[in-house]
Each structure stands twice: as structure tokens, then as C-alpha cells.
Amino acid sequence: MSSKIKFHVFSNMSVILLVLCVIFLISGCGKDKKIIQYVYPPSPVLLVYPLADSMITSSNPTFIWHKSGDAVHYHLQVGKTSDFVNPSIDTQTMDTTHTAVTSLIDDTYYWRVRCQDQNGVWGDWSDAEIRIFYKSDYIDYFSILSQTMTNGVPNDVYVRGDTAYVADGEADLSLYNITNPAAPQMVLNIDTGADDFAKGVFVVPATTPAIDTFPFAYVADMDGRIQSLNTRDAGSLLNIPFGTDQNLEDITAILKMDTVWIFAASSGFNRRKLSFYKVFYDPEYGGGPNPFTYQYQMDMPADAFGVCTDTQFVYVACGSAGLKIVNIMDIYNPILVTTLPLGGIALSVDVRDSVAYVACDRAGLYVVGMSPDRHDVHILHQVNTIGRTKDVQVVGNYAFIADADGGLKAVDVTIPAAAHVAATYPTPYAYGLWADPNHIYICDRDMGLLIFANNISN
């Protein structure tokens, strides 16, 4: 009897399935089983005090936060930088409060807290809320004296003598008598009625009694160009626009002998310019300033938002291109000498000695060191102001800034490389400002013209 041998042919897929089944049966019958369970980290901690963007006077403040779930430990860090390198306070506690043992000096601080649960798992720092606060021994740096609604949306203000000249948005130019800062009175509004929007204003400074009576103000009036407005006679035919600029953002000038040299910054596609004009200046000339002479126009690589001068150089806050410096020692042949890229959007600039202070919107305030010839420029410091830094003016040892939704702030620049916020006063949305040793004038989008006593400079 012959035997038959049967061969079973399996496909590759059948073999694979068979092997997997065997492995599953073997592993399932073992006595040692391991269950892998994902452990979720604790939830972020909610901070209570100090409040965000607040001023404290205590050198040993108490930090407070909410209890988080089943947390058993908390880790608190306080530092002068948002990356918490070399923190001033770095401690762990089982409580939801901690009073600083190490005294904090006057400066700007960041703080954060994370927690550890009963399984020993720490929350991630990247999920932690970070708050900023300011430590100062003296909080009464600003005392508000008055608040006056303007006809338009105030963007800029220039003060000469007992008059505040306000670039009042759609209302053009508004003049206020500030003999009594606690009760300013509007004495004149000049609205040309054109489709324009006043962004900046300049008045020749009062260096002599004759100049103090010179009635013309120069307004950067967006598409209305440069407006030369007779503040003594609102109906004067000498209220004339001049220049070729459109999208004007800011204006400044210097007086050389009998000539006013005007520098205007403009923005927009094909309109990004720094323009130079000269106007014959004669305070006793009854017909007002003589017609302007267009002298020079310099293309800018980005929107030119702010401009200032120290008579030897013109400084341009040039949007995304940073800081531009132009040599005007030979004013008929200006030369671009330096460009310094900065973070954020450069909106305004002021200069004292060999240091430039640049308001850079969300990037805060940049402090820039400069060589005498302005060829060597470098960033000394960056101050995070929390708000959107729109305008800056330096008086003495303080840089005053209009910080948009961050309100009015004073930055101590006694040591420029260690500049820090010294005081703050909340306002809805500060656009522009003027500061002198006695008063600070804020143009606020929602509250008009605000006047403060400048206690910090005194």
C-alpha cells in the first residue's frame, strides 16, 4: 500500500498572520504583564499677585498663586529677563504663597510658577504664565492734573511757552492754553477740511522773544502734505500746504541763521522718503514764511515713521529697517552714514548725547550707543515695556514713552546699558507725548490730551 504525502502551501500573508497569533498567545499567557499608561503633567498654575504690568514698592514682596489640582509642590522663579537666566529668586514650596527673602532692587522683573503632582511629575515651564512687574521705592512719579477730550484723535503734541500744539488727527491742529495745566483751554482749531490726518507737529523753539511770537506751526498731515498753519489767524490765506510728500508720518526742523530746515518722514509704497525743505525764516515778516524750497529727498527701504535731529545728524525710525542716521553737517549734501537693524518696527526716535532711544512697537525700547561720527553704532540694551512703544522723549535721566495700551512709562536711563522701567501710569492707548522737567503731555486715543505733573524729574 503506497503512502501519500500531502504538502500544504501557505501564502506569505498567511504565514505572517500565523506567527502573530502565536506571539499573541504566548505573550498573553505569561504571568508578567506590563501596562503602559501615559501620565499627564499638572495643569499650569494661575498667578494672582503681583498683577501683570503693575508697580510695587516692597523690596520683599509676597508672591501669590492659585492652588492647582492635586499639586504637592510649587516652583517659583523671579528674574530680570524672560528667559530666567540667573534668577533673583528660585525656590520650591508646598504653599501657594512665598515672601521674598532676598530683597529686590528697583528694576523690571518677570515671574512664573509651575507645580509638581503627587506622582512626582512637574508641569512644563513652557506652559507657565509669565508676568512682569516693576519694583520702585517711590510710586508717585506721575500725578495726573487734567484730561481734555480733543476734536479728533490726538497723535502728537509740541509745547512752546504756554501753548500745547496738538496734531489732532482728522481735526488737523488744535491749540491749548496750558498756563494752568490743571485746566487747559482750547484757544484755536485749524482744520483745512481736506482729506488729511495730522500725525506730527513742529513749532520753531522759543529761543528769543521774537521767535516765541512766530505764529506758524508745521504739521505732518498725511496726504495733506506739510501744512504751514498760521496759529494767529485761523482764516489766513497763508495756511498753505507745501512739499511733494504724501503719507507724512512725522516732522522736525532746525533753525540755521535765517532759514528753517524741515525734515519730513513718510511711509507707504513708493512714498518711503526722508525729505528736506528749507523755508526762509523771518519772525517780523508780516506775510508769513517765504515759499519753501525743495532741497533733497532720500529714499528709505521701509516706512519712515519718526524723525529727530541734533543739528549735525538726522535720525530716522525706519520701520522694519531699524535706525537710519544721516549726516547733515553739509546740509546741502546729506549723506546716509549708518543703518542699524532692530527688532520690531521702529516708530520714533530721540537722541541725547551719543545715545539714541528708539521706540520699536511690540519690541519695546532700544537703547543704541553711537560713536561721535555715528559710523559705529551698537545696541546697548533693550527694555521690554509690555505695551506697544509708540513714542519716546528723553528728559534728564529718564526716557518717557507713550506705550499704547501700556500707557505712560518712565525708563531710567542713568546708565543706558542698564535702562529699566522706573514708573508707569495706565492709560487706554497712548500715541504720542511731550515731556519737560515739570510736566508730561500724553496724546491718548480714547482720553484726548492728558497732562501729568512730572514728579520723577523733580
Secondary structure as UniProt FT lines:
FT   HELIX           12..29
FT   STRAND          47..49
FT   TURN            52..53
FT   STRAND          54..56
FT   STRAND          62..65
FT   TURN            69..70
FT   STRAND          73..79
FT   TURN            82..83
FT   STRAND          89..93
FT   STRAND          97..99
FT   STRAND          107..116
FT   TURN            118..119
FT   HELIX           125..127
FT   STRAND          131..135
FT   TURN            140..141
FT   STRAND          142..148
FT   STRAND          156..160
FT   TURN            161..162
FT   STRAND          163..167
FT   TURN            170..171
FT   STRAND          173..177
FT   TURN            181..182
FT   STRAND          185..190
FT   STRAND          200..203
FT   HELIX           209..212
FT   STRAND          216..220
FT   TURN            223..224
FT   STRAND          226..230
FT   TURN            231..232
FT   TURN            234..235
FT   TURN            237..238
FT   STRAND          240..242
FT   STRAND          248..256
FT   TURN            257..258
FT   STRAND          259..266
FT   TURN            269..271
FT   STRAND          273..280
FT   TURN            283..284
FT   TURN            286..287
FT   STRAND          293..299
FT   STRAND          306..309
FT   STRAND          313..317
FT   TURN            320..321
FT   STRAND          323..327
FT   TURN            331..332
FT   STRAND          335..340
FT   STRAND          348..352
FT   TURN            353..354
FT   STRAND          355..359
FT   TURN            362..363
FT   STRAND          365..370
FT   TURN            372..373
FT   STRAND          377..383
FT   STRAND          391..395
FT   TURN            396..397
FT   STRAND          398..402
FT   TURN            405..406
FT   STRAND          408..412
FT   HELIX           416..418
FT   STRAND          420..425
FT   STRAND          430..435
FT   STRAND          439..444
FT   TURN            445..447
FT   STRAND          448..454
FT   TURN            456..457
//
